[in-house]
Amino acid sequence: MVVEIISVGTEILMGNIVNTNAQYLAKRLAHLGLDCHFQTVVGDNPARIKSALDVAYSRADAVIMTGGLGPTKDDLTKEMLMEYFGKRPVVDEQVLNFLEERSKARGFAKLSDGMKKQAIVPADSLILYNHHGTAPGCVMERDGKICILLPGPPHEMQPMFEECCTLYLNNKSDKILVSMIIKCLSKNDAPISIVGESPVADRLAELLDGVNPTVATYAKEDGCLVRVTAAAKTHEDAIKILNPVVEKCRERIGKEYIKFIKEDVD
């Protein structure tokens, strides 16, 4: 399954916040063995969100969208998506009761309209309850299109995504991706002419053309990283594919110029 990430928020476009959600989701999708070819950021505008969805579904099977679930007037993502998917809005009594109890505990006699709208969810969808905030997420499906809608705050989004993995995403991939990271020595330990990206890439030569596993180099201020990634049915199978190529990389780079080799498990 190919997944596209769409981050909703004018504050991201204006540079007011860093889009750490997309980074987190991209890494987790890779670990799940789900391909992500594109990421998009769009402001809090229904027409532009719809346009971003149209483009995403022309090249992906599913969209993970973050942001726009809050109580304010510019939090329009959920409403727009229910219209896009033709889903009837219904009140989730569990969410409504939680919001009412939370409001009373804070000394408010009546729940505001903005807070109430967070209890409105799409009918015939998988509801993802928010254990670290107020707005629930959801998974909507229609005509072969899938959308996973998550809140914007990272401390809410990340645990909800993990719950979604357990309830939904883990069954959507027939492979996993495992990466090994080779860190070359820093400038202080070896000349940059030896451990910089270009000389390391020259030494790896045709290994960089591999399909499974893939080998890629990344320039860093203190040298170079080499990432070797394999796709397989199980973690054990992926390691078996990785090991011979990792050993070839060690020999090509020179063991004396390698600081460490470790599995990327972040």
C-alpha positions in Angstrom: 0.0 0.0 0.0 1.3 3.4 -1.0 0.5 6.1 1.6 0.7 9.9 1.2 1.1 12.3 4.2 -0.8 15.5 4.2 -0.2 18.0 7.0 -2.9 20.6 7.5 -2.0 23.9 9.1 -1.4 27.4 8.0 1.1 27.8 10.9 3.3 25.2 9.2 3.2 27.0 5.8 4.1 30.3 7.6 7.1 28.7 9.4 5.7 29.2 12.8 6.1 25.5 13.7 8.3 22.7 12.5 6.5 19.8 10.8 7.7 17.0 13.1 4.6 15.0 12.5 5.6 14.3 8.9 9.0 13.2 10.0 7.6 10.8 12.6 5.0 9.3 10.3 7.4 8.8 7.4 9.8 6.9 9.7 7.0 4.7 11.1 5.6 4.0 7.7 9.0 2.9 6.5 9.3 0.5 9.5 5.9 -0.9 8.7 6.9 -1.6 5.2 4.5 0.9 3.7 5.7 3.1 0.8 5.5 6.9 1.1 6.3 8.7 -2.1 5.0 12.2 -1.4 4.4 14.6 1.5 2.2 17.7 1.3 1.5 20.7 3.5 -1.7 22.6 3.0 -3.3 25.5 4.9 -6.6 25.5 6.7 -8.7 26.0 3.6 -11.3 23.4 2.5 -10.9 24.0 -1.2 -7.1 23.6 -1.0 -7.4 20.5 1.2 -9.8 18.9 -1.3 -7.3 19.7 -4.1 -4.5 18.1 -2.1 -6.6 15.0 -1.6 -7.5 14.8 -5.3 -3.8 14.8 -6.2 -2.9 12.4 -3.4 -5.4 9.8 -4.5 -4.2 10.0 -8.1 -0.9 8.4 -6.9 -1.5 6.8 -3.5 -3.9 4.2 -2.0 -4.2 5.9 1.4 -3.7 9.3 3.0 -2.7 10.1 6.5 -3.8 13.6 7.4 -2.8 15.5 10.5 -4.3 18.7 11.9 -7.6 20.6 11.8 -9.5 18.6 14.4 -9.7 21.2 17.2 -12.6 23.3 18.5 -11.8 26.6 16.6 -13.5 27.9 13.4 -10.4 27.2 11.3 -10.3 23.5 12.3 -12.2 22.3 9.2 -10.4 19.2 8.2 -12.9 16.6 9.6 -15.9 18.4 8.2 -14.4 18.7 4.8 -13.4 15.0 4.8 -16.9 13.8 5.8 -18.2 15.7 2.8 -15.4 14.4 0.5 -16.1 10.7 1.6 -19.9 11.2 1.6 -20.0 10.3 5.3 -23.0 11.2 7.5 -22.0 13.2 10.7 -23.1 11.6 13.9 -22.4 12.3 17.6 -20.1 9.9 19.4 -21.7 9.7 22.8 -18.4 8.4 24.4 -16.5 11.5 23.2 -19.4 13.8 24.2 -19.7 12.5 27.7 -15.9 12.8 28.1 -16.0 16.4 26.9 -18.9 17.3 29.2 -17.2 15.7 32.3 -13.9 17.5 31.4 -15.7 20.8 31.1 -17.5 20.4 34.5 -14.2 19.5 36.1 -12.8 22.8 34.9 -15.7 24.8 36.3 -17.7 25.4 33.1 -21.5 24.7 33.4 -22.0 24.3 29.7 -20.0 22.8 26.9 -19.1 25.3 24.2 -20.2 24.8 20.6 -16.6 24.6 19.6 -15.9 21.8 22.0 -19.2 20.0 21.1 -18.1 19.7 17.4 -15.2 17.5 18.4 -17.7 14.8 19.3 -19.1 14.8 15.8 -17.6 11.9 13.9 -18.2 10.3 10.5 -20.7 7.4 10.4 -19.5 3.9 9.4 -15.9 4.7 10.2 -13.2 3.5 12.6 -13.0 6.0 15.5 -9.6 6.5 17.1 -10.2 7.8 20.6 -7.8 10.5 22.0 -6.3 9.4 25.3 -4.0 12.5 25.4 -6.4 15.3 24.3 -10.0 15.9 23.3 -10.5 15.5 19.5 -10.8 11.9 18.2 -9.3 10.7 15.0 -10.8 8.3 12.5 -10.2 6.0 9.5 -12.6 6.5 6.6 -12.9 4.3 3.6 -14.9 4.6 0.4 -14.5 3.5 -3.2 -11.1 2.1 -2.5 -9.9 5.3 -0.9 -8.6 5.3 2.6 -8.0 8.3 4.9 -6.5 8.2 8.4 -7.2 11.5 10.2 -5.1 12.3 13.2 -4.8 15.4 15.5 -2.0 17.9 15.0 -0.3 18.1 18.4 2.5 15.5 18.4 1.8 14.3 21.9 -1.7 13.4 20.7 -0.9 12.3 17.2 1.9 9.8 18.0 0.0 7.6 20.5 -3.1 7.7 18.3 -1.1 6.6 15.3 0.3 3.6 17.3 -3.3 2.7 18.2 -4.2 2.9 14.6 -1.3 0.5 13.7 -2.7 -2.0 16.2 -6.3 -1.7 15.0 -5.8 -1.1 11.3 -2.4 -0.6 9.6 -0.5 -3.7 10.7 -2.6 -5.8 8.3 -2.0 -3.5 5.3 1.6 -4.5 4.5 3.1 -7.8 3.5 6.7 -6.8 4.2 8.8 -4.8 6.7 11.8 -2.6 6.1 14.9 -2.8 8.2 17.9 -0.4 7.9 21.4 -0.6 9.1 23.3 2.7 9.6 27.1 2.9 9.0 28.6 6.0 10.5 32.0 7.0 9.2 34.6 8.7 11.4 34.3 12.4 12.2 36.5 15.0 10.7 38.6 15.0 13.9 39.4 11.3 13.5 39.9 11.0 9.7 40.4 13.5 6.8 37.1 14.6 5.2 38.7 13.6 1.9 38.3 10.0 3.0 35.0 10.0 4.9 33.1 12.7 3.1 30.0 11.6 1.0 31.6 11.8 -2.4 34.7 9.6 -1.6 32.6 7.1 0.3 30.1 6.9 -2.6 33.0 6.3 -5.0 34.2 3.4 -2.9 30.7 1.9 -2.7 30.4 2.2 -6.5 27.8 -0.4 -7.9 26.5 -1.2 -4.4 24.6 2.1 -4.7 22.6 0.6 -7.6 21.2 -2.3 -5.5 17.4 -2.9 -5.4 17.0 -5.0 -2.3 18.9 -4.1 -0.2 19.3 -0.5 -1.2 22.4 1.5 -0.3 22.4 5.3 0.1 24.9 7.9 1.3 24.1 11.0 3.3 26.4 14.0 3.9 26.8 15.1 7.5 28.9 18.0 8.9 31.2 15.5 10.6 31.5 13.0 7.7 29.0 10.6 6.1 26.3 8.1 6.9 25.5 5.1 4.8 22.1 3.5 5.1 21.5 -0.1 3.9 17.8 -1.0 3.7 16.2 -4.4 3.0 12.6 -5.4 2.5 11.5 -8.8 3.6 8.6 -10.8 5.2 10.2 -10.9 8.6 12.9 -9.0 10.6 15.1 -12.1 10.6 14.8 -12.4 6.8 15.7 -8.8 6.3 18.8 -9.1 8.5 20.0 -12.1 6.4 19.6 -9.9 3.3 21.4 -7.0 4.9 24.4 -8.7 6.4 26.4 -9.6 3.3 25.9 -6.1 1.8 26.8 -4.4 5.1 30.0 -6.4 5.2 30.8 -5.4 1.6 30.3 -1.7 2.6 32.7 -2.2 5.5 35.3 -3.6 3.3 34.9 -0.9 0.6 34.9 2.0 3.1 37.7 0.6 5.2 37.0 -0.8 8.7 39.4 1.7 10.2 37.2 4.6 9.0 33.9 3.3 10.4 32.8 4.7 13.8 29.8 2.3 14.3 27.2 0.2 12.6 23.7 -0.1 14.1 20.2 -0.9 13.2 17.9 2.1 12.7 15.2 1.6 15.3 14.1 5.2 16.0 
